[in-house]
Amino acid sequence: MSANAGEKRHFVDDDEWCRLMAERLSNFNHEAAQNLARTFEIVSPDVSAGSSPSGAMYVEPQHVNAGVVMNAPAVRKKRSKYISNSCSECKLKKRKCSDVRPCAMCVVAGTSDKCLSESRNVSLSTTIHSLREAFFQDLQEQDASLRSLKDASVQSGVNITIVRPLWELGFDVSVLYKAFRILPLDLKVAMDDAVDLVRKVMVSNLKSNPGFKQILTQQQELGRLSNFWQQNDAARWQFDETEDCFDQIASDRRWGHGRWLSVEFDSNLHCRRMRIGDDVADLLGYHHSEILSRFFCHDIVHSMSEYEVLVAWTSVLFASFSKEAVWYMRVATSDRYGEKRTLYLKCNLHKSFDQQGRQFGYTIVFDLASLEDFRQYKNRFLPPAMHAKGREDLEDRMARESIVFMRKLRVSADDRLSHLTSVVKRWVEEMKSTHL
């Protein structure tokens, strides 16, 4: 009985304490209201001579009692400007959108095909002219697409110079953003330094052509690395003046076979059209029209790991001051009987220049290579202890050479990225001593 009484007493004490606190709070609020009323003198408009003409109540502020503490309401942060035509994906996921289609958010997320709305700007599109040729967007539409790509690069913390050439070659940029945004900081800094050096040298070589210098500077901000050769150097390429230069470059007659892909630039260094050779379809195992569609939908099929894509881009960057570049790639395809096979291709990039020394396009020539050739190329960017040997499991290689996996492994795989960083830094120092 005593225990129950004590428990009841405990509840009674709590109730009493709550009652006392409520009473004190009520008295405090009452006093605060009275003090607030005394700080203002309310004068009726028909009595006060100083009332406003509109008949509104005039309140004359008085000295505020120091005992009354009034907290000013916090100023709300101004919202960013809304747009009325957000895409369906951004509306669904309640995220910030833009007027460009596809918007930067959808480019990063890999949902460019779902970025739909009633917008004046068009999406990334092209016109397939024939089975082996397609035209890119016009100048304004391409600028809008590149601006969206640049916004996505800024949001992801990835240099657009890394993304744009791979984007033009049909790679899915959302995968590149997810992979390259988590690169080690020292590797990012080394790549940025290399890109800045290439830009600086290329612009400095255009003192004799200020018009092209302005165009190149604008395109460099959007990720284009183009070159310029002097007249005596460009004269080595002899073109028939009666025939279009691109038609002479993009032909089986020029390369001796049909395993090539050519891209033409316009005068502003925008992509104008693409043409593929007769043997590309047999090489990759797809119809010509499907290959073009995959290129422009950024759905090109390849079996390269994220590290191998990074190495391929580095190879092209190292050849910025040359007319040619070489890298290797792995492609998984099927033969005519449906059996899967893995091809190793040597990709030879040939830059095309007109008689004035300006680059007007490039051609990629594909040659079949062996597994040993592919390994020797890849080992150039690996420390000796990590050179590839023996047979390789493709799925295991793809997983182990993802940037996420390499960042998580602190013992061996991190040394691979550190070695690539040292290779890029060493190249930058060599180029500085040669060109600056």
One Martini backbone bead per residue (centre of mass of N, CA, C, O) as a GRO file, in nm:
protein
  436
    1MET     BB    1   0.058   0.063  -0.020
    2SER     BB    2   0.304   0.246   0.003
    3ALA     BB    3   0.392   0.215  -0.291
    4ASN     BB    4   0.136   0.334  -0.419
    5ALA     BB    5   0.154   0.604  -0.279
    6GLY     BB    6   0.427   0.686  -0.392
    7GLU     BB    7   0.343   0.673  -0.688
    8LYS     BB    8   0.117   0.880  -0.660
    9ARG     BB    9   0.292   1.110  -0.553
   10HIS     BB   10   0.470   1.130  -0.804
   11PHE     BB   11   0.242   1.217  -0.997
   12VAL     BB   12   0.150   1.463  -0.837
   13ASP     BB   13   0.414   1.618  -0.856
   14ASP     BB   14   0.412   1.640  -1.163
   15ASP     BB   15   0.148   1.793  -1.187
   16GLU     BB   16   0.235   2.035  -1.013
   17TRP     BB   17   0.471   2.122  -1.185
   18CYS     BB   18   0.308   2.178  -1.444
   19ARG     BB   19   0.125   2.391  -1.321
   20LEU     BB   20   0.344   2.592  -1.238
   21MET     BB   21   0.471   2.634  -1.518
   22ALA     BB   22   0.212   2.736  -1.656
   23GLU     BB   23   0.173   2.981  -1.473
   24ARG     BB   24   0.444   3.121  -1.527
   25LEU     BB   25   0.408   3.143  -1.835
   26SER     BB   26   0.152   3.314  -1.826
   27ASN     BB   27   0.270   3.554  -1.667
   28PHE     BB   28   0.496   3.618  -1.870
   29ASN     BB   29   0.312   3.675  -2.114
   30HIS     BB   30   0.151   3.903  -1.983
   31GLU     BB   31   0.391   4.095  -1.932
   32ALA     BB   32   0.492   4.108  -2.222
   33ALA     BB   33   0.231   4.233  -2.340
   34GLN     BB   34   0.235   4.492  -2.172
   35ASN     BB   35   0.515   4.597  -2.262
   36LEU     BB   36   0.441   4.609  -2.563
   37ALA     BB   37   0.206   4.815  -2.535
   38ARG     BB   38   0.388   5.048  -2.406
   39THR     BB   39   0.575   5.092  -2.672
   40PHE     BB   40   0.295   5.183  -2.794
   41GLU     BB   41   0.111   5.448  -2.961
   42ILE     BB   42  -0.228   5.463  -3.015
   43VAL     BB   43  -0.380   5.654  -3.272
   44SER     BB   44  -0.639   5.810  -3.385
   45PRO     BB   45  -0.711   5.959  -3.688
   46ASP     BB   46  -0.936   6.178  -3.570
   47VAL     BB   47  -0.720   6.293  -3.340
   48SER     BB   48  -0.466   6.290  -3.497
   49ALA     BB   49  -0.254   6.508  -3.673
   50GLY     BB   50  -0.044   6.270  -3.771
   51SER     BB   51  -0.212   6.133  -3.965
   52SER     BB   52  -0.286   5.967  -4.225
   53PRO     BB   53  -0.465   6.021  -4.517
   54SER     BB   54  -0.573   5.716  -4.548
   55GLY     BB   55  -0.656   5.617  -4.240
   56ALA     BB   56  -0.436   5.489  -4.112
   57MET     BB   57  -0.270   5.357  -3.868
   58TYR     BB   58  -0.071   5.515  -3.624
   59VAL     BB   59   0.263   5.426  -3.526
   60GLU     BB   60   0.457   5.518  -3.248
   61PRO     BB   61   0.758   5.473  -3.157
   62GLN     BB   62   0.918   5.360  -2.870
   63HIS     BB   63   1.086   5.280  -2.609
   64VAL     BB   64   1.233   4.991  -2.536
   65ASN     BB   65   1.232   4.767  -2.310
   66ALA     BB   66   1.501   4.601  -2.175
   67GLY     BB   67   1.331   4.349  -2.055
   68VAL     BB   68   1.254   4.308  -2.355
   69VAL     BB   69   1.278   4.030  -2.567
   70MET     BB   70   1.323   4.042  -2.923
   71ASN     BB   71   1.289   3.821  -3.188
   72ALA     BB   72   1.387   3.821  -3.495
   73PRO     BB   73   1.309   3.715  -3.784
   74ALA     BB   74   1.423   3.504  -4.003
   75VAL     BB   75   1.581   3.513  -4.301
   76ARG     BB   76   1.499   3.393  -4.591
   77LYS     BB   77   1.611   3.212  -4.836
   78LYS     BB   78   1.650   3.253  -5.157
   79ARG     BB   79   1.525   3.123  -5.420
   80SER     BB   80   1.558   2.980  -5.695
   81LYS     BB   81   1.480   2.991  -6.013
   82TYR     BB   82   1.213   2.899  -6.179
   83ILE     BB   83   1.089   2.672  -6.414
   84SER     BB   84   0.820   2.585  -6.641
   85ASN     BB   85   1.003   2.341  -6.812
   86SER     BB   86   1.045   2.084  -6.676
   87CYS     BB   87   1.133   1.782  -6.669
   88SER     BB   88   1.010   1.476  -6.591
   89GLU     BB   89   1.243   1.378  -6.407
   90CYS     BB   90   1.268   1.633  -6.222
   91LYS     BB   91   0.976   1.627  -6.124
   92LEU     BB   92   0.985   1.342  -5.998
   93LYS     BB   93   1.271   1.410  -5.823
   94LYS     BB   94   1.297   1.703  -5.726
   95ARG     BB   95   1.487   1.883  -5.923
   96LYS     BB   96   1.705   2.072  -6.079
   97CYS     BB   97   1.664   2.258  -6.371
   98SER     BB   98   1.667   2.332  -6.727
   99ASP     BB   99   1.643   2.446  -7.065
  100VAL     BB  100   1.814   2.223  -7.149
  101ARG     BB  101   1.831   1.951  -7.400
  102PRO     BB  102   1.957   1.787  -7.198
  103CYS     BB  103   1.998   1.806  -6.886
  104ALA     BB  104   2.240   1.784  -6.650
  105MET     BB  105   2.103   1.574  -6.467
  106CYS     BB  106   2.047   1.361  -6.696
  107VAL     BB  107   2.336   1.322  -6.789
  108VAL     BB  108   2.449   1.215  -6.520
  109ALA     BB  109   2.211   0.987  -6.481
  110GLY     BB  110   2.135   0.858  -6.776
  111THR     BB  111   1.839   1.022  -6.880
  112SER     BB  112   1.822   1.159  -7.172
  113ASP     BB  113   1.573   0.999  -7.302
  114LYS     BB  114   1.374   1.130  -7.056
  115CYS     BB  115   1.418   1.434  -7.144
  116LEU     BB  116   1.104   1.579  -7.129
  117SER     BB  117   0.961   1.869  -7.298
  118GLU     BB  118   0.840   2.194  -7.359
  119SER     BB  119   1.096   2.300  -7.563
  120ARG     BB  120   1.304   2.488  -7.760
  121ASN     BB  121   1.511   2.289  -7.711
  122VAL     BB  122   1.699   2.044  -7.829
  123SER     BB  123   1.818   1.748  -7.857
  124LEU     BB  124   2.021   1.494  -7.907
  125SER     BB  125   2.079   1.493  -8.257
  126THR     BB  126   2.019   1.347  -8.588
  127THR     BB  127   2.092   1.274  -8.942
  128ILE     BB  128   2.032   1.010  -9.147
  129HIS     BB  129   2.138   0.991  -9.476
  130SER     BB  130   2.262   0.697  -9.465
  131LEU     BB  131   2.409   0.398  -9.400
  132ARG     BB  132   2.713   0.573  -9.369
  133GLU     BB  133   2.562   0.857  -9.298
  134ALA     BB  134   2.576   1.154  -9.080
  135PHE     BB  135   2.426   1.436  -8.926
  136PHE     BB  136   2.456   1.687  -8.734
  137GLN     BB  137   2.389   1.939  -8.573
  138ASP     BB  138   2.354   2.245  -8.552
  139LEU     BB  139   2.503   2.505  -8.406
  140GLN     BB  140   2.294   2.580  -8.182
  141GLU     BB  141   2.228   2.290  -8.086
  142GLN     BB  142   2.522   2.213  -8.017
  143ASP     BB  143   2.572   2.431  -7.807
  144ALA     BB  144   2.350   2.341  -7.610
  145SER     BB  145   2.468   2.057  -7.562
  146LEU     BB  146   2.749   2.152  -7.458
  147ARG     BB  147   2.645   2.313  -7.218
  148SER     BB  148   2.520   2.072  -7.077
  149LEU     BB  149   2.786   1.914  -7.057
  150LYS     BB  150   2.932   2.125  -6.886
  151ASP     BB  151   2.741   2.130  -6.644
  152ALA     BB  152   2.782   1.829  -6.577
  153SER     BB  153   3.088   1.854  -6.527
  154VAL     BB  154   3.075   2.054  -6.294
  155GLN     BB  155   2.894   1.880  -6.104
  156SER     BB  156   3.114   1.628  -6.119
  157GLY     BB  157   3.423   1.719  -6.145
  158VAL     BB  158   3.479   1.709  -6.465
  159ASN     BB  159   3.656   1.729  -6.735
  160ILE     BB  160   3.541   1.805  -7.051
  161THR     BB  161   3.790   1.697  -7.215
  162ILE     BB  162   3.727   1.398  -7.140
  163VAL     BB  163   3.424   1.375  -7.245
  164ARG     BB  164   3.380   1.474  -7.539
  165PRO     BB  165   3.534   1.260  -7.716
  166LEU     BB  166   3.367   1.019  -7.601
  167TRP     BB  167   3.089   1.130  -7.677
  168GLU     BB  168   3.144   1.142  -7.991
  169LEU     BB  169   3.207   0.809  -7.978
  170GLY     BB  170   2.946   0.684  -7.798
  171PHE     BB  171   2.959   0.728  -7.504
  172ASP     BB  172   2.852   0.698  -7.179
  173VAL     BB  173   2.861   0.970  -6.969
  174SER     BB  174   2.744   0.864  -6.701
  175VAL     BB  175   2.970   0.657  -6.654
  176LEU     BB  176   3.203   0.861  -6.654
  177TYR     BB  177   3.112   1.032  -6.416
  178LYS     BB  178   3.104   0.806  -6.198
  179ALA     BB  179   3.409   0.739  -6.231
  180PHE     BB  180   3.575   1.027  -6.250
  181ARG     BB  181   3.474   1.168  -5.979
  182ILE     BB  182   3.668   0.943  -5.800
  183LEU     BB  183   3.927   1.043  -5.849
  184PRO     BB  184   4.213   1.127  -5.762
  185LEU     BB  185   4.334   1.434  -5.700
  186ASP     BB  186   4.619   1.410  -5.832
  187LEU     BB  187   4.508   1.312  -6.108
  188LYS     BB  188   4.328   1.552  -6.172
  189VAL     BB  189   4.552   1.766  -6.163
  190ALA     BB  190   4.731   1.641  -6.383
  191MET     BB  191   4.518   1.658  -6.610
  192ASP     BB  192   4.468   1.961  -6.598
  193ASP     BB  193   4.761   2.039  -6.663
  194ALA     BB  194   4.770   1.903  -6.940
  195VAL     BB  195   4.537   2.059  -7.070
  196ASP     BB  196   4.651   2.344  -7.026
  197LEU     BB  197   4.907   2.303  -7.190
  198VAL     BB  198   4.776   2.241  -7.462
  199ARG     BB  199   4.618   2.501  -7.489
  200LYS     BB  200   4.855   2.700  -7.472
  201VAL     BB  201   5.018   2.596  -7.718
  202MET     BB  202   4.795   2.618  -7.936
  203VAL     BB  203   4.747   2.925  -7.907
  204SER     BB  204   5.049   3.018  -7.954
  205ASN     BB  205   5.039   2.899  -8.266
  206LEU     BB  206   4.812   3.149  -8.355
  207LYS     BB  207   4.937   3.432  -8.438
  208SER     BB  208   4.878   3.412  -8.764
  209ASN     BB  209   4.559   3.326  -8.664
  210PRO     BB  210   4.317   3.497  -8.506
  211GLY     BB  211   4.050   3.370  -8.597
  212PHE     BB  212   4.114   3.073  -8.507
  213LYS     BB  213   4.184   3.143  -8.214
  214GLN     BB  214   3.898   3.220  -8.123
  215ILE     BB  215   3.762   2.953  -8.188
  216LEU     BB  216   3.946   2.771  -8.013
  217THR     BB  217   3.891   2.905  -7.741
  218GLN     BB  218   3.588   2.843  -7.733
  219GLN     BB  219   3.620   2.526  -7.767
  220GLN     BB  220   3.795   2.471  -7.516
  221GLU     BB  221   3.560   2.531  -7.313
  222LEU     BB  222   3.411   2.260  -7.463
  223GLY     BB  223   3.663   2.032  -7.508
  224ARG     BB  224   3.841   2.119  -7.749
  225LEU     BB  225   4.124   1.962  -7.928
  226SER     BB  226   4.304   2.143  -8.153
  227ASN     BB  227   4.491   2.199  -8.449
  228PHE     BB  228   4.795   2.362  -8.599
  229TRP     BB  229   4.947   2.417  -8.917
  230GLN     BB  230   5.168   2.497  -9.122
  231GLN     BB  231   5.192   2.535  -9.454
  232ASN     BB  232   5.433   2.334  -9.506
  233ASP     BB  233   5.294   2.102  -9.349
  234ALA     BB  234   5.012   2.093  -9.496
  235ALA     BB  235   5.123   2.037  -9.795
  236ARG     BB  236   5.145   1.722  -9.775
  237TRP     BB  237   4.846   1.749  -9.833
  238GLN     BB  238   4.691   1.635 -10.126
  239PHE     BB  239   4.423   1.782 -10.303
  240ASP     BB  240   4.144   1.771 -10.489
  241GLU     BB  241   3.976   2.054 -10.598
  242THR     BB  242   3.722   1.894 -10.736
  243GLU     BB  243   3.707   1.768 -10.446
  244ASP     BB  244   3.612   1.687 -10.155
  245CYS     BB  245   3.796   1.640  -9.877
  246PHE     BB  246   3.618   1.435  -9.724
  247ASP     BB  247   3.578   1.239  -9.964
  248GLN     BB  248   3.885   1.163  -9.972
  249ILE     BB  249   3.910   1.060  -9.679
  250ALA     BB  250   3.611   0.913  -9.678
  251SER     BB  251   3.756   0.629  -9.807
  252ASP     BB  252   3.864   0.330  -9.931
  253ARG     BB  253   4.087   0.446 -10.115
  254ARG     BB  254   4.259   0.587  -9.892
  255TRP     BB  255   4.296   0.301  -9.696
  256GLY     BB  256   4.232   0.010  -9.850
  257HIS     BB  257   3.963   0.002  -9.675
  258GLY     BB  258   3.656  -0.030  -9.442
  259ARG     BB  259   3.813   0.039  -9.145
  260TRP     BB  260   3.641   0.326  -9.081
  261LEU     BB  261   3.614   0.664  -8.921
  262SER     BB  262   3.459   0.980  -9.001
  263VAL     BB  263   3.509   1.332  -8.910
  264GLU     BB  264   3.356   1.649  -8.956
  265PHE     BB  265   3.426   1.988  -8.962
  266ASP     BB  266   3.370   2.301  -8.921
  267SER     BB  267   3.471   2.632  -8.891
  268ASN     BB  268   3.390   2.592  -8.558
  269LEU     BB  269   3.455   2.287  -8.463
  270HIS     BB  270   3.211   2.132  -8.545
  271CYS     BB  271   3.024   1.876  -8.597
  272ARG     BB  272   2.889   1.762  -8.910
  273ARG     BB  273   2.995   1.460  -8.993
  274MET     BB  274   2.950   1.100  -9.052
  275ARG     BB  275   3.161   0.817  -9.160
  276ILE     BB  276   3.159   0.478  -9.273
  277GLY     BB  277   3.276   0.190  -9.360
  278ASP     BB  278   3.213  -0.116  -9.515
  279ASP     BB  279   3.365  -0.304  -9.267
  280VAL     BB  280   3.242  -0.228  -8.985
  281ALA     BB  281   3.002  -0.420  -8.958
  282ASP     BB  282   3.168  -0.685  -8.966
  283LEU     BB  283   3.352  -0.618  -8.726
  284LEU     BB  284   3.105  -0.555  -8.502
  285GLY     BB  285   2.815  -0.699  -8.581
  286TYR     BB  286   2.662  -0.462  -8.739
  287HIS     BB  287   2.471  -0.248  -8.872
  288HIS     BB  288   2.515   0.056  -8.998
  289SER     BB  289   2.264   0.195  -8.873
  290GLU     BB  290   2.319   0.094  -8.582
  291ILE     BB  291   2.589   0.227  -8.542
  292LEU     BB  292   2.490   0.519  -8.574
  293SER     BB  293   2.277   0.510  -8.350
  294ARG     BB  294   2.476   0.442  -8.119
  295PHE     BB  295   2.649   0.691  -8.141
  296PHE     BB  296   2.406   0.909  -8.099
  297CYS     BB  297   2.304   0.745  -7.824
  298HIS     BB  298   2.542   0.651  -7.648
  299ASP     BB  299   2.561   0.300  -7.724
  300ILE     BB  300   2.830   0.182  -7.740
  301VAL     BB  301   2.994  -0.121  -7.782
  302HIS     BB  302   3.200  -0.233  -7.510
  303SER     BB  303   3.500  -0.395  -7.322
  304MET     BB  304   3.592  -0.163  -7.130
  305SER     BB  305   3.737  -0.041  -6.883
  306GLU     BB  306   3.774   0.238  -6.700
  307TYR     BB  307   4.083   0.235  -6.714
  308GLU     BB  308   4.106   0.196  -7.025
  309VAL     BB  309   3.965   0.460  -7.100
  310LEU     BB  310   4.171   0.641  -6.956
  311VAL     BB  311   4.416   0.548  -7.123
  312ALA     BB  312   4.310   0.627  -7.402
  313TRP     BB  313   4.288   0.929  -7.344
  314THR     BB  314   4.587   0.969  -7.269
  315SER     BB  315   4.700   0.893  -7.547
  316VAL     BB  316   4.565   1.127  -7.701
  317LEU     BB  317   4.689   1.356  -7.535
  318PHE     BB  318   4.993   1.285  -7.599
  319ALA     BB  319   4.904   1.344  -7.925
  320SER     BB  320   4.842   1.657  -7.965
  321PHE     BB  321   5.132   1.726  -8.134
  322SER     BB  322   5.010   1.527  -8.342
  323LYS     BB  323   4.866   1.361  -8.626
  324GLU     BB  324   4.880   1.103  -8.438
  325ALA     BB  325   4.703   0.819  -8.282
  326VAL     BB  326   4.720   0.548  -8.029
  327TRP     BB  327   4.491   0.278  -7.953
  328TYR     BB  328   4.318   0.039  -7.752
  329MET     BB  329   4.052  -0.212  -7.791
  330ARG     BB  330   3.763  -0.382  -7.662
  331VAL     BB  331   3.538  -0.622  -7.828
  332ALA     BB  332   3.212  -0.752  -7.801
  333THR     BB  333   3.091  -1.014  -8.012
  334SER     BB  334   2.935  -1.162  -8.305
  335ASP     BB  335   2.886  -1.388  -8.521
  336ARG     BB  336   2.695  -1.537  -8.771
  337TYR     BB  337   2.633  -1.784  -8.545
  338GLY     BB  338   2.630  -1.640  -8.239
  339GLU     BB  339   2.914  -1.629  -8.142
  340LYS     BB  340   3.121  -1.531  -7.910
  341ARG     BB  341   3.358  -1.251  -7.921
  342THR     BB  342   3.696  -1.116  -7.893
  343LEU     BB  343   3.823  -0.799  -7.977
  344TYR     BB  344   4.131  -0.649  -8.094
  345LEU     BB  345   4.197  -0.299  -8.137
  346LYS     BB  346   4.361  -0.078  -8.352
  347CYS     BB  347   4.368   0.275  -8.308
  348ASN     BB  348   4.395   0.515  -8.573
  349LEU     BB  349   4.457   0.857  -8.551
  350HIS     BB  350   4.367   1.094  -8.811
  351LYS     BB  351   4.443   1.411  -8.893
  352SER     BB  352   4.278   1.680  -9.061
  353PHE     BB  353   4.406   1.915  -9.311
  354ASP     BB  354   4.424   2.196  -9.460
  355GLN     BB  355   4.593   2.436  -9.648
  356GLN     BB  356   4.583   2.634  -9.377
  357GLY     BB  357   4.616   2.427  -9.113
  358ARG     BB  358   4.331   2.328  -9.046
  359GLN     BB  359   4.120   2.143  -8.871
  360PHE     BB  360   3.848   1.919  -9.025
  361GLY     BB  361   3.929   1.637  -8.880
  362TYR     BB  362   3.886   1.271  -8.852
  363THR     BB  363   4.039   0.934  -8.847
  364ILE     BB  364   3.949   0.593  -8.776
  365VAL     BB  365   4.155   0.309  -8.776
  366PHE     BB  366   4.096  -0.041  -8.797
  367ASP     BB  367   4.289  -0.300  -8.638
  368LEU     BB  368   4.384  -0.602  -8.589
  369ALA     BB  369   4.461  -0.762  -8.277
  370SER     BB  370   4.627  -0.888  -8.014
  371LEU     BB  371   4.659  -0.967  -7.689
  372GLU     BB  372   4.959  -0.887  -7.672
  373ASP     BB  373   4.929  -0.600  -7.782
  374PHE     BB  374   4.734  -0.502  -7.564
  375ARG     BB  375   4.927  -0.549  -7.322
  376GLN     BB  376   5.165  -0.371  -7.408
  377TYR     BB  377   5.005  -0.110  -7.406
  378LYS     BB  378   4.902  -0.125  -7.107
  379ASN     BB  379   5.189  -0.156  -6.963
  380ARG     BB  380   5.280   0.143  -6.999
  381PHE     BB  381   5.062   0.219  -6.740
  382LEU     BB  382   5.223   0.009  -6.562
  383PRO     BB  383   5.364  -0.142  -6.329
  384PRO     BB  384   5.569  -0.411  -6.333
  385ALA     BB  385   5.403  -0.577  -6.108
  386MET     BB  386   5.120  -0.528  -6.307
  387HIS     BB  387   5.149  -0.697  -6.541
  388ALA     BB  388   5.000  -0.862  -6.783
  389LYS     BB  389   4.907  -1.215  -6.758
  390GLY     BB  390   4.783  -1.438  -6.928
  391ARG     BB  391   4.480  -1.515  -6.886
  392GLU     BB  392   4.156  -1.353  -6.918
  393ASP     BB  393   3.886  -1.229  -6.733
  394LEU     BB  394   3.660  -1.014  -6.832
  395GLU     BB  395   3.473  -0.968  -6.585
  396ASP     BB  396   3.701  -0.941  -6.378
  397ARG     BB  397   3.843  -0.701  -6.516
  398MET     BB  398   3.609  -0.498  -6.508
  399ALA     BB  399   3.585  -0.497  -6.194
  400ARG     BB  400   3.892  -0.439  -6.110
  401GLU     BB  401   3.887  -0.167  -6.323
  402SER     BB  402   3.731  -0.003  -6.141
  403ILE     BB  403   3.741   0.282  -5.964
  404VAL     BB  404   3.611   0.183  -5.705
  405PHE     BB  405   3.790  -0.066  -5.659
  406MET     BB  406   4.065   0.089  -5.668
  407ARG     BB  407   3.999   0.272  -5.417
  408LYS     BB  408   3.953   0.041  -5.207
  409LEU     BB  409   4.230  -0.063  -5.288
  410ARG     BB  410   4.528   0.004  -5.100
  411VAL     BB  411   4.757  -0.191  -5.199
  412SER     BB  412   4.751  -0.218  -5.537
  413ALA     BB  413   4.546  -0.041  -5.713
  414ASP     BB  414   4.644   0.240  -5.624
  415ASP     BB  415   4.919   0.221  -5.775
  416ARG     BB  416   4.799   0.254  -6.056
  417LEU     BB  417   4.705   0.550  -6.025
  418SER     BB  418   4.980   0.660  -5.931
  419HIS     BB  419   5.131   0.586  -6.189
  420LEU     BB  420   4.959   0.756  -6.382
  421THR     BB  421   5.028   1.022  -6.248
  422SER     BB  422   5.335   1.013  -6.306
  423VAL     BB  423   5.309   0.999  -6.614
  424VAL     BB  424   5.167   1.272  -6.654
  425LYS     BB  425   5.376   1.452  -6.512
  426ARG     BB  426   5.615   1.377  -6.694
  427TRP     BB  427   5.489   1.481  -6.958
  428VAL     BB  428   5.455   1.775  -6.874
  429GLU     BB  429   5.759   1.835  -6.832
  430GLU     BB  430   5.847   1.768  -7.121
  431MET     BB  431   5.663   1.977  -7.269
  432LYS     BB  432   5.771   2.229  -7.134
  433SER     BB  433   6.069   2.196  -7.243
  434THR     BB  434   5.971   2.198  -7.554
  435HIS     BB  435   5.723   2.442  -7.580
  436LEU     BB  436   5.826   2.676  -7.346
   0.00000   0.00000   0.00000
